[in-house]
Amino acid sequence: MIQDEHIKQAIDGLSIGTIFATLVGWLPTIAAIASLMWSLIRIYETKTVQKFLRKPNAKL
């Protein structure tokens, strides 16, 4: 489980680097879209966002 978090953090770092590289014109737009999607999914999965989106009567 801890190893999974390290892998996710490494991919998060690559994602941010890809977004930066695209912004400065080093990579094509498709790479930026893929990285943006990965980042949005990771943000959506956080406990804070899930707690915010959860209905009052819902159980996790």
Distance bins in CASP14 RR format, pairs under 12 A and 6 or more apart:
PFRMAT RR
TARGET T0000
AUTHOR 0000-0000-0000
RMODE 2
METHOD distances of the structure
MODEL  1
1 7 0 0 0 0 0 1 0 0 0 0 0
1 8 0 0 0 0 0 1 0 0 0 0 0
2 8 0 0 0 0 0 1 0 0 0 0 0
2 9 0 0 0 0 0 1 0 0 0 0 0
3 9 0 0 0 0 0 1 0 0 0 0 0
3 10 0 0 0 0 0 1 0 0 0 0 0
4 10 0 0 0 0 0 1 0 0 0 0 0
4 11 0 0 0 0 0 1 0 0 0 0 0
5 11 0 0 0 0 0 1 0 0 0 0 0
5 12 0 0 0 0 0 1 0 0 0 0 0
5 42 0 0 0 0 0 1 0 0 0 0 0
5 45 0 0 0 0 0 1 0 0 0 0 0
6 12 0 0 0 0 0 1 0 0 0 0 0
6 13 0 0 0 0 0 1 0 0 0 0 0
7 13 0 0 0 0 0 1 0 0 0 0 0
7 14 0 0 0 0 0 1 0 0 0 0 0
8 14 0 0 0 0 0 1 0 0 0 0 0
8 15 0 0 0 0 0 1 0 0 0 0 0
8 38 0 0 0 0 1 0 0 0 0 0 0
8 39 0 0 0 0 0 1 0 0 0 0 0
8 41 0 0 0 0 0 1 0 0 0 0 0
8 42 1 0 0 1 0 0 0 0 0 0 0
8 45 0 0 0 0 1 0 0 0 0 0 0
8 46 0 0 0 0 0 1 0 0 0 0 0
9 15 0 0 0 0 0 1 0 0 0 0 0
9 16 0 0 0 0 0 1 0 0 0 0 0
9 42 0 0 0 0 1 0 0 0 0 0 0
10 16 0 0 0 0 0 1 0 0 0 0 0
10 17 0 0 0 0 0 1 0 0 0 0 0
10 38 0 0 0 0 0 1 0 0 0 0 0
11 17 0 0 0 0 0 1 0 0 0 0 0
11 18 0 0 0 0 0 1 0 0 0 0 0
11 34 0 0 0 0 0 1 0 0 0 0 0
11 35 0 0 0 0 1 0 0 0 0 0 0
11 38 1 0 0 1 0 0 0 0 0 0 0
11 39 0 0 0 0 1 0 0 0 0 0 0
11 41 0 0 0 0 0 1 0 0 0 0 0
11 42 0 0 0 0 1 0 0 0 0 0 0
12 18 0 0 0 0 0 1 0 0 0 0 0
12 19 0 0 0 0 0 1 0 0 0 0 0
12 35 0 0 0 0 1 0 0 0 0 0 0
12 38 1 0 0 1 0 0 0 0 0 0 0
12 39 1 0 0 1 0 0 0 0 0 0 0
12 40 0 0 0 0 0 1 0 0 0 0 0
12 41 0 0 0 0 0 1 0 0 0 0 0
12 42 1 0 0 1 0 0 0 0 0 0 0
12 43 0 0 0 0 0 1 0 0 0 0 0
12 45 0 0 0 0 0 1 0 0 0 0 0
12 46 0 0 0 0 0 1 0 0 0 0 0
13 19 0 0 0 0 1 0 0 0 0 0 0
13 20 0 0 0 0 1 0 0 0 0 0 0
13 21 0 0 0 0 0 1 0 0 0 0 0
13 35 0 0 0 0 1 0 0 0 0 0 0
13 38 0 0 0 0 1 0 0 0 0 0 0
13 39 0 0 0 0 1 0 0 0 0 0 0
13 42 0 0 0 0 0 1 0 0 0 0 0
14 20 0 0 0 0 0 1 0 0 0 0 0
14 21 0 0 0 0 0 1 0 0 0 0 0
14 27 0 0 0 0 0 1 0 0 0 0 0
14 31 0 0 0 0 0 1 0 0 0 0 0
14 34 0 0 0 0 0 1 0 0 0 0 0
14 35 1 0 0 1 0 0 0 0 0 0 0
14 38 0 0 0 0 1 0 0 0 0 0 0
14 39 0 0 0 0 0 1 0 0 0 0 0
14 42 0 0 0 0 0 1 0 0 0 0 0
15 21 0 0 0 0 0 1 0 0 0 0 0
15 22 0 0 0 0 0 1 0 0 0 0 0
15 27 0 0 0 0 0 1 0 0 0 0 0
15 31 0 0 0 0 1 0 0 0 0 0 0
15 32 0 0 0 0 1 0 0 0 0 0 0
15 33 0 0 0 0 0 1 0 0 0 0 0
15 34 0 0 0 0 1 0 0 0 0 0 0
15 35 1 0 1 0 0 0 0 0 0 0 0
15 36 0 0 0 0 1 0 0 0 0 0 0
15 37 0 0 0 0 1 0 0 0 0 0 0
15 38 1 0 1 0 0 0 0 0 0 0 0
15 39 1 0 1 0 0 0 0 0 0 0 0
15 40 0 0 0 0 0 1 0 0 0 0 0
15 41 0 0 0 0 1 0 0 0 0 0 0
15 42 1 0 0 1 0 0 0 0 0 0 0
15 43 0 0 0 0 0 1 0 0 0 0 0
16 22 0 0 0 0 0 1 0 0 0 0 0
16 23 0 0 0 0 0 1 0 0 0 0 0
16 32 0 0 0 0 0 1 0 0 0 0 0
16 35 1 0 0 1 0 0 0 0 0 0 0
16 36 0 0 0 0 0 1 0 0 0 0 0
16 38 0 0 0 0 1 0 0 0 0 0 0
16 39 1 0 0 1 0 0 0 0 0 0 0
16 42 0 0 0 0 0 1 0 0 0 0 0
17 23 0 0 0 0 1 0 0 0 0 0 0
17 24 0 0 0 0 0 1 0 0 0 0 0
17 26 0 0 0 0 1 0 0 0 0 0 0
17 27 0 0 0 0 1 0 0 0 0 0 0
17 31 0 0 0 0 1 0 0 0 0 0 0
17 32 0 0 0 0 0 1 0 0 0 0 0
17 35 1 0 0 1 0 0 0 0 0 0 0
17 36 0 0 0 0 0 1 0 0 0 0 0
17 38 0 0 0 0 0 1 0 0 0 0 0
17 39 0 0 0 0 0 1 0 0 0 0 0
18 24 0 0 0 0 0 1 0 0 0 0 0
18 25 0 0 0 0 0 1 0 0 0 0 0
18 26 0 0 0 0 1 0 0 0 0 0 0
18 27 1 0 0 1 0 0 0 0 0 0 0
18 28 0 0 0 0 0 1 0 0 0 0 0
18 29 0 0 0 0 0 1 0 0 0 0 0
18 30 0 0 0 0 0 1 0 0 0 0 0
18 31 1 0 1 0 0 0 0 0 0 0 0
18 32 1 0 0 1 0 0 0 0 0 0 0
18 33 0 0 0 0 0 1 0 0 0 0 0
18 34 1 0 0 1 0 0 0 0 0 0 0
18 35 1 0 1 0 0 0 0 0 0 0 0
18 36 0 0 0 0 1 0 0 0 0 0 0
18 37 0 0 0 0 0 1 0 0 0 0 0
18 38 0 0 0 0 1 0 0 0 0 0 0
18 39 0 0 0 0 1 0 0 0 0 0 0
19 25 0 0 0 0 0 1 0 0 0 0 0
19 26 0 0 0 0 0 1 0 0 0 0 0
19 27 0 0 0 0 1 0 0 0 0 0 0
19 29 0 0 0 0 0 1 0 0 0 0 0
19 31 0 0 0 0 1 0 0 0 0 0 0
19 32 1 0 1 0 0 0 0 0 0 0 0
19 33 0 0 0 0 1 0 0 0 0 0 0
19 34 0 0 0 0 1 0 0 0 0 0 0
19 35 1 0 1 0 0 0 0 0 0 0 0
19 36 1 0 0 1 0 0 0 0 0 0 0
19 37 0 0 0 0 0 1 0 0 0 0 0
19 38 0 0 0 0 1 0 0 0 0 0 0
19 39 1 0 0 1 0 0 0 0 0 0 0
19 40 0 0 0 0 0 1 0 0 0 0 0
20 26 0 0 0 0 1 0 0 0 0 0 0
20 27 0 0 0 0 1 0 0 0 0 0 0
20 31 0 0 0 0 0 1 0 0 0 0 0
20 32 0 0 0 0 1 0 0 0 0 0 0
20 35 0 0 0 0 1 0 0 0 0 0 0
20 36 0 0 0 0 0 1 0 0 0 0 0
20 39 0 0 0 0 0 1 0 0 0 0 0
21 27 1 0 1 0 0 0 0 0 0 0 0
21 28 0 0 0 0 0 1 0 0 0 0 0
21 29 0 0 0 0 0 1 0 0 0 0 0
21 31 1 0 0 1 0 0 0 0 0 0 0
21 32 0 0 0 0 1 0 0 0 0 0 0
21 35 0 0 0 0 1 0 0 0 0 0 0
22 28 1 0 0 1 0 0 0 0 0 0 0
22 29 1 0 0 1 0 0 0 0 0 0 0
22 30 0 0 0 0 1 0 0 0 0 0 0
22 31 1 0 1 0 0 0 0 0 0 0 0
22 32 1 1 0 0 0 0 0 0 0 0 0
22 33 0 0 0 0 1 0 0 0 0 0 0
22 34 0 0 0 0 1 0 0 0 0 0 0
22 35 1 0 0 1 0 0 0 0 0 0 0
22 36 0 0 0 0 1 0 0 0 0 0 0
23 29 0 0 0 0 0 1 0 0 0 0 0
23 31 0 0 0 0 0 1 0 0 0 0 0
23 32 1 0 0 1 0 0 0 0 0 0 0
23 35 0 0 0 0 0 1 0 0 0 0 0
23 36 0 0 0 0 0 1 0 0 0 0 0
24 32 0 0 0 0 0 1 0 0 0 0 0
25 31 0 0 0 0 0 1 0 0 0 0 0
25 32 0 0 0 0 1 0 0 0 0 0 0
26 32 0 0 0 0 0 1 0 0 0 0 0
27 33 0 0 0 0 0 1 0 0 0 0 0
27 34 0 0 0 0 1 0 0 0 0 0 0
27 35 0 0 0 0 1 0 0 0 0 0 0
28 34 0 0 0 0 0 1 0 0 0 0 0
28 35 0 0 0 0 0 1 0 0 0 0 0
29 35 0 0 0 0 0 1 0 0 0 0 0
29 36 0 0 0 0 0 1 0 0 0 0 0
30 36 0 0 0 0 0 1 0 0 0 0 0
30 37 0 0 0 0 0 1 0 0 0 0 0
31 37 0 0 0 0 0 1 0 0 0 0 0
31 38 0 0 0 0 0 1 0 0 0 0 0
32 38 0 0 0 0 0 1 0 0 0 0 0
32 39 0 0 0 0 0 1 0 0 0 0 0
33 39 0 0 0 0 0 1 0 0 0 0 0
33 40 0 0 0 0 0 1 0 0 0 0 0
34 40 0 0 0 0 0 1 0 0 0 0 0
34 41 0 0 0 0 0 1 0 0 0 0 0
35 41 0 0 0 0 0 1 0 0 0 0 0
35 42 0 0 0 0 0 1 0 0 0 0 0
36 42 0 0 0 0 0 1 0 0 0 0 0
36 43 0 0 0 0 0 1 0 0 0 0 0
37 43 0 0 0 0 0 1 0 0 0 0 0
37 44 0 0 0 0 0 1 0 0 0 0 0
38 44 0 0 0 0 0 1 0 0 0 0 0
38 45 0 0 0 0 0 1 0 0 0 0 0
39 45 0 0 0 0 0 1 0 0 0 0 0
39 46 0 0 0 0 0 1 0 0 0 0 0
40 46 0 0 0 0 0 1 0 0 0 0 0
40 49 0 0 0 0 0 1 0 0 0 0 0
41 49 0 0 0 0 0 1 0 0 0 0 0
42 49 0 0 0 0 1 0 0 0 0 0 0
43 49 1 0 0 1 0 0 0 0 0 0 0
43 50 0 0 0 0 0 1 0 0 0 0 0
43 52 0 0 0 0 0 1 0 0 0 0 0
43 53 0 0 0 0 0 1 0 0 0 0 0
44 50 1 0 0 1 0 0 0 0 0 0 0
44 52 0 0 0 0 0 1 0 0 0 0 0
44 53 0 0 0 0 1 0 0 0 0 0 0
45 51 0 0 0 0 0 1 0 0 0 0 0
45 53 0 0 0 0 0 1 0 0 0 0 0
46 52 0 0 0 0 1 0 0 0 0 0 0
46 53 0 0 0 0 0 1 0 0 0 0 0
47 53 0 0 0 0 0 1 0 0 0 0 0
47 54 0 0 0 0 0 1 0 0 0 0 0
47 60 0 0 0 0 1 0 0 0 0 0 0
48 54 0 0 0 0 0 1 0 0 0 0 0
50 58 0 0 0 0 0 1 0 0 0 0 0
50 60 1 0 0 1 0 0 0 0 0 0 0
51 58 0 0 0 0 0 1 0 0 0 0 0
51 60 0 0 0 0 1 0 0 0 0 0 0
53 60 0 0 0 0 0 1 0 0 0 0 0
54 60 1 0 0 1 0 0 0 0 0 0 0
END
